[in-house]
Amino acid sequence: MSGSPPTPPPESHSSAPDWLAGLAERARAHDGQPPFSDGSLIELAAGSRTVLTIGSSAAALVSATEAELVVDPDARRRGLGEALLSALLARSRGELLFWAHGDHPGARALARRHGFEPVRTLLHLRAPVPAAELPTSVGGRPQTPAKAGNSTSLTTFDLERDADDWLALNARAFAEHPEQGAVARADLEVLTREPWFDADDFLLLRDANDHLVGYCWLKVEGAGLEHADGEFYVVGVDPSRQGEGLGGELVEAGFARLAERGIRRAHLYVEEDNTAAVRLYHRFGFRTDTVDLQYARVERTLAGGNMGAVTRLGGTVLRESGPWTPTVHRLLRHLRNAGIPGIPEPLGMRDGRESLCWVDGEVPVYPLPDAVWSETLLVDAVTRLRDIHDASLTFDRTDAVWRQPVHEPTEVVCHNDFAPYNLVLHGERLAGVIDWDMASPGPRVWDLAYLAYRLVPFCADDAPAVDTEARLSLLLETYGGIGRAELIATMLERLEHLAVFTDEQAALQGRVDLTEHAALYRRDAAAIRAGTPPR
C-alpha cells in the first residue's frame, strides 16, 4: 500500500536551520512575496524568536506573541500548515498573532478553521521609477524650500553621527506602530550590517536648525541585476512637521536616488489604515500589488447567555464560572468518555472564567428556524437526552457542587435547560448540546418535560403551526418509560420552579426582560392546566 508519509513531530530551534533560507527563497519565488519580514529575521538573529519546524518543509518564526509561517510550495495541501499552527497554539502561553504574507486563500482557510480573524492589513504597493536625478549632491546639504518657508537639507546616514537622532525621530513618527516604533539601537546596527544596506540609500532631511525632521530609507536587493527592485523601506516625518509637504520631498528624493542607481521599479509596504500615507503614495503612482494580513483570535459575545455573558475566542468558549464549575467539568469529561457526541470539551479556567472547546454548528436563535420543528431533530434530541441520562448513571457524585437544586428522585444528572437554544445543529440533525452550568441530579422526566415544553411545543413564544399531540406522542415513544400524565404534571411543576428562579434572577440583575419571561412561564402553565396549550 502507498500513501502520504507520516507528519514528523514539530521541533524547536534557537537559531535558523541551514535549510531555512532555501525554503524561504522557494516560497518567495513561488508566491512573489517573502514569507518572513525583516523584523522577524532580526529578532531571530537577536535571540528573541525561535524556529518551530516540521521536517524541512514547514517552519514558523515565533516570538512570545507573534508567528510567521511558511510551507514549502512542493509540500502544500498535506496538512503541514494545520499541524504547524496547531503546535504553535498548543505551545503558546497567551494569544498569538500571525501574519499571512500575500493573503493566500490557503492561509485564510487555515485561519478560519482555528477561529482567527484579520485584524491588520498591510498593503504592498508598486510604482515605476520616473527618470530623474537628485536635486543636487546629497552630501553637499542642498537647500530646498519647505512648505512652511523653512529650508531643508538632504544628507545620507552615518551610524555614529545620526543614530541617536534617527532613533528618537523614528520612535516619535511611529509611536503607534508596534514593530517600527520599537526599533532600538541594536536592531539598527543589525540592519546596517545586512548585505543590502548602503548608507547612500538612507536619506535624512534636516531643517535650518539642523534638526532631523524626516527620512527616506531605501533598500535595494540584487543591485546591478536587470530586474532589481528598490524598496522604500521606511519613510518617516516628525509628527510636529506633518502637513508641510516633507513626505512628498522625501518620496521625490527616494525616486531620484533609485533612478541614479539605475533602478526602474519601486515598491513599499504601508498600513491600510494610514490613509494620509496611502494618499501620498497614490499621488506618486503607487498601486496595490498584494496584501498582507495579520490574524488574531478576537473575543466576541455570543447570542443568548441570559444568565451570564458567553464569549467566543477562536476555538474556545468563555463563560461565568462558580463553585459548581469543577463538578460540571467532571460531568462533561464523563459524558465524553462514555461516547456521547457533541459534548463540549472542558479546557479548565482562563482569567476567572471557564473555558470550553467550541462545538461547531448552528445554535438556533429566535425566531427559531424551520429546522427546529422537523421530526428528525425531535427524534435526535430525545434520543440524545436519553443517552445522556443513561451515561450519567455511573457519574461519581461524591463532593459534587451544583448550581441548581437537586430534585428527587435523583435518578440521573439532568441538563436542566435542554431546549433548542442549547442545541447545536447541522441542518436538521443534532450535532451537540451546550450550556451545562445548570446541571444537577433529578428525575428523568424533569429534563424531558422541559424539552417537550420547548420542542413540542407548549410555549407561547414562537409556537409554530404543528400537530402538538402527534409530536408529544413521538417524544414519549422515542424516550420510553414515561407517560403523558406524568410528563404534563412535571411540566407544570417545572414552569412554576422556572418562574420563581427567573423572578429571583430579575431582581438580582435588575433586568425587566427576565420578569417578562417569568410572567410568560406562568401564562403558559395556566393554558396547559386549562387544556388549551398554544398552537
N, C-alpha and C positions, 0 to 999 in steps of 0.2 A: 504493500500500500504506500501511496505517496501523499504528501500534504505539506503544509507550511511548517517550517521548523519551529520548535517552541521558543517563546519570547524569553530572552535572557533576563535575569533579575537586574534591577537598577543598581548602579554603582555610583558612589560619590567620590569626587576627586577635588583636591585642594588647588590644583593647577590644571591648565589645559592639556589634555592628552595630545600626543603627537599628531593624531589624525584629525583633530578638531578643525584646524584651518582648512584642510582639504574638504571636509564635509560642508563647512560654511561656504566655501567657494563654489562647490557644486550646486548648493541651494541658491546661491546668488545668481549663477549663470542660468539656472532653470526658471527662477521666479522673477528675475530682473530686479531683485531687491536683496540687500544683505539681511541675514536672519538675526544678526546681533547688532545692537547700537554700539557706537564708540564708548558711550558711558559705561555700559555693562562690561565691555572688554577692559576698560581702565580699572573698574572695580575688581575684576578677576585678577588683573596683574597686581593690584594693591592688596589682595587677600580678603576683600570684603564680599566677594562672591565665590561660590563653588560651582563645580560642574557635575550635574547628575546625568548619567548616560545609560542607555540600553544598548549593549553591544557597541558597535562603532557606527550605528545607523541612526541614532536619535540622541539628542543632547539638549540640556537646558542650562543656561547660566542663571544661577539662583542667588538672590540676596535674602535678607530676613523678610522682606515684604514684596518682592517682585521677581518675576522669572521671564526669560525669553527662550522659546523652544524652537527646535528645528528637527525635521526628519529628512533623511536622505531622499531625494526625488525618486530613486530606484527602489525605495523600501516603503513607499507610502501605500495607504489602504490596506495595511496589515495589522492595524491596531496598535502600532508603536506610539503614536501620539496620545492615544487613550491611556495606554499603560504608563507613559511618562507623566502625564498630567495627574493621573490617579496617585502615582507615587509621590509627586510633589505635594498634593493636598494631604496625603497621609502623614507626611513629614513636617508640614507647616504648623507652626505654633500659633499662628494668627491668620488673619485674612490675607490672601495672596492676590496680587495684581499680575496680569501677564499681558505682554504685547504680541500682537499678530502683525508682522510687517508685510504689507501688501493686501490686507483684508481678503484673504483667500476663503473661498466657500468652505473648505475643509476645516479651517480654524473657527469659522462662525458656528459650524455644526458641532464641533468639539466643545466650544464654549457653552452653547445652548444645552448640550447634554448634561453639563456639570453645573448648570444654573448661573453661568456668568453672563453679564450684560456689558455692552460697550459703554464706557464712562468717559473716554477721552479720545479725540480724533486728531491725528497729525497728518497734515496734507503734504504730499511730496509734489513740488511744483518744478516745471522745466521751462526754459526760455532759450532762444538763440542769443548768442553774444553779439551785440552790434559792433561793427568795426569802429574802433576809437583808440585814442591814445590818452594817457594820463594828462591832466591839465598842465602840469609842469613836473619837474623832477620831484619825486616823492620825498627823497631825503633832504631836499632843499627847503622844506617847510613853506610852500607857496601860500599866499594869502588869497582866500576866496570869500566873497561876501556871503554872509548868512542872512536868513530871512529877517532876523531881528536887527540887522545893521552891524553886528559884530563881525570881526574877521575870524577865520578859522585856518588852521594849518594841518596838513596831512603828512604824517610820518609813518615809518614802519616800526615794528615792535622790537624791543630789546629786553630780554628777560630780566636782567639785573636792574635796568633803569625803569622799566614800565610795569613790572609785575604787580607791585602793590597798588598802583593807581588803577590798573585794569581790574584786579580782583575786587576792589571797592566799587568801581563803576558797574561791573558785571552783577554784583550782588544787589545793587540798587535797581538796575534795569530789569533783572529777572527775579525780583523778590517773591513773586507769586508762582514761579516756575519750579517744580520740585527737583528737577535734575540740574538745569543750567545755573540756577541761583545758588546751588550748593557747591559749586566748583571751588576747590581750595588750592593752595599753593602746590601741594604735592600732586594734585590732578593736573594742574597747568604744566608742571615740569615733565610729567609723563607724556603729555600731548606734544610738547616741544621736542621730545626725543623720537616721535613717530617718524618713519621714513618719509612720509609725505609732507612733513612740516617744513615751511620755508618762511623765514621772518619777513621777507619782502611781500608775502601774501597776507600779512597780518597788518592791516592799515588802521592807524589811530588818528582820530580827529580831535585837535585841541583848540581852545578858544584863545583870544588875545592875551589872556592872563595865564596861558599855558596849562589850563585845567582840561583834563581829559573829559570830553563831552560825548564821544561816540566812537565806535569801532566797527570795522568790517573784516572779519576773519575768513579767509578763503582756504579751501582745501582742494588740492589738485592731485589726483592719483593717476598713475600711468602717464606722467608728463613726457611729452615727446612722441607719444603714440598718436596715430592718426585720429582716433575717435575718443581721445581723452576728454573727460568732462571736468568742469570746475564747479565746486560746491560753495555756495555762500554758507559757510559752516555755522557762523553766528554773526548776527548784526545786532548791535545794541546801542541805545541812545539814553543819555541821562534823563530820567523822568522829569526833572525840572526844566529840561530844554526841549521837551516834546512840543510839536506844533511849529517849530522854527524851520522845518524843511531839512533838518540834518540827516534824517533817514534817507531821503532822496539823494543827498550829496554822497552818502556812503555807498548806496547801490550803484550810482554812476561811477564812483571811483573803483568799486569792485569790478564792474564790467570792463572798465578801461584796463585794469591790471590783467584780467583774463585775456583781453584782446592782445595786449602786449606780449603775453606768453603764447599766443597762437591758439588759444582755446576758443572753440566756436559754440560750445553748448554749456549752459549753466543749469544748476538745479539747487534746490534748498528744501528744508523742512520747516513748516510753520504750524502752530496750533490753529485749528479751525476757528476757535472762538476768539482769536486775536484778530478781530475784524480790521483794525487800523493797519496792521502789518499786511494782511491779505490784500486789502485795497491798494496799498503801496506797491506790492509785488505785481499785482494785476496791471497796474499802470505801466510797469516796465516790461510787460509782455509775458509774464509767467502765467502758466496754466497748469491745472491739476493733472498729474500723471498717474499717481497711485495714492492710496490712503492707508495709513497705519492706524490700528485701533488698540486701545488699552482696555482690557476687560477686568471687571471686578464682580464679585457676588454682592448684590445690593439687597439689603433687608427691606422687605415690602410687607405691609399689613395685609392680611388675608381677610376675605369676606367672612362674616359670621363672628365667632368669638364673643357671643352675648355676655358671657360671664368673665371675660378677660381677654386682653389683646393677644392675637396669634399672628406671628410674622413668619415669613419665609426668607431664608438666607441661603441661596444656592440650593443644594440638595438636602437642606435641613429645615426643620420647623422648630421655632422657639415659642414657648408659651409659659404662662404663670406656673410656678411650682409651689409646693407646700409640703406639710408633713406627710401627706399621702403619696407623694411622688415616688419614693423608693419602692413602695408596695405596688403601685401601678406599673412601674418599670419591670419589677419581677414578674407580674402577671403577663405583660406583653412578651417577655422572653419565654415564659412558659407556653403561651399560645403558639408562638412562632416555632418553638421546639416540637410542639405537637403536630406541626404541619398545617396549621391554619393559614391560608394565603391572605395577603393584603393586610397584615398586621404591622403597624409601624415599628421599626427597629429603634429601641431606646439607645441614645448615644451618651447619656449622662447629663451633666449640668454645664451651663455656659452663662456667665455673667448673672448668676442667680436665677436663671430660667432653665426649664427642662429642654433638652434638645433631642429631637427625634428625626429619623430619616423621612424625607418626603415620599409619599405614596403617589405615584404618577397616575393621572387620570383627571376626570372632571367631577367636581363636587357640586351637586345641584344647588342653585340659589333661587330665591323667589323672584318672579313667578316660576314655579317648578316646570321643567321641560316635559314634553310628552313621554320621553323615555322612562320617567319615574313611574308612569302609570301602566307600563307594559306588564303582562303576566310573567314574562321572562324575568324581569327584575324582582317581581314579588316572590317568585319561587326561589330565585337566587338568594334574596335577603333572608327569607325564612330558613332556608337550608343552612346558610352561613351562621345564623343565630343559633340554630340547634347544634351545629358543630362546635361553636364557641362554648356554649353551655356544657356540652359533654366533655370537652377538653378541660374545662375549669374544675371538674370534679376532683382532679388529682392535684390541684394547686395547693401548696402549703400555706395556710393562712396564719401560721404562727407569727405573733407580733405584728400582724398586719394593721396598718392605719388607713382608714378610708375617709374620703371627703364627705360622702353621703351616708345617711343612716343605714344600718343593716336591717333588712326586713325578713321576718320569719314566715315560713320556714326557709332556712338558708341552704337551699338545695344546690345552688350554683353561684358563680360570681356573675352578677348582672352588669351589663354595659351602662344601663340606666338612662341612656339617651340614644337608643338605637332607632334612628329616623333618617329620612332621605338626606338631610343636610349634613349628616355624618357618614354618608356612604360615598365611596369613590367609584365612579362609573367609567367603563369603556363602552360607549354606546348604551345598549340596554342591559349589558352584563355587569355584574358586581365585581369590582377589582379590589376593593379594600374597605376597611372600617376604621374610622379615626375618632379622635377626641374621647379618650378613655379616662380622663381625670375624674369623672363622676362615678366610676365603677365601685360596686360594693356587693357583698353577698345578699342573696334574696331568692325568692321562688322563681321558677322558670317563667311563669305566667306574668310576672312583673314586667319583664322585658317584652314579651310577646304582645301583651295588651297595649303597650305604648306604640309598638311597631304597627299594630292594627289601627290604632287611633290615627297615625300619621300616613299610613300607606294604603289602608283600605279605600278611603279614609273615613274617619268620623269627625274630622276637624273642619271648622267653617272656613278657615283661611285657605284660599286657593283650592277648594273642593272641586274636582272635575266631574264631568258627566259620565260616571261609570256605574256598573252594577255592583253596589257595595255588598249585597248579600252573597253574590257569586264570588266576589273577591275574599270575603270573610271566610266562606266555606273552603276556598282554595288555601288560604293561610292556615286554617286549623288542620286541614288534611295533610298539608306539607309538613307541619311541625309534629303533629301527632300527640295523643295523650292528654289533650286539654279540650274541654268542652266550651260551647258558646256561652252558656250562662256564667261559668267561672271567669271567662275572659272579660265579658261585659262588666261584671261586678268589680273585677280588678281594675279595669279601665277607669271606672268612676272613682275608685279609691286613689288611683294614680293621679287623676286630674285634680282632685282636691289637694293631695300632697304637693303636686306641682304648683298649684295656685298659691298655697301658703309659702312655699320656698321662693317663688318668684316675687311675691309681695315683700318678703324679707330682703331679697337682693335689691329690689327697687328702692326700699328705704335706705339700705346700706350704701348704695351707689348714687342715690339721688336721681334715678332715671325714670321718667314718666312712661317711656315706652314699655318698660317691664311691668308697670302697673296695668297697662293696657293688655299685655299678654296674659296676666293673671285673670283679668276680667273675661277674656276670651275663653280660657280653660273652664271657667265656671259656667259660661253660657253654653259651651259645648256639652258639659256634663248634664245640664238641665235638659237639653234637647235629647240626649241619649236616654235619660230617665223617662222622658215623655214618649219615647219610641219614634222620634222624628229627627234622626241624625241628618246633617246637611247632605244634600245631593248636588 
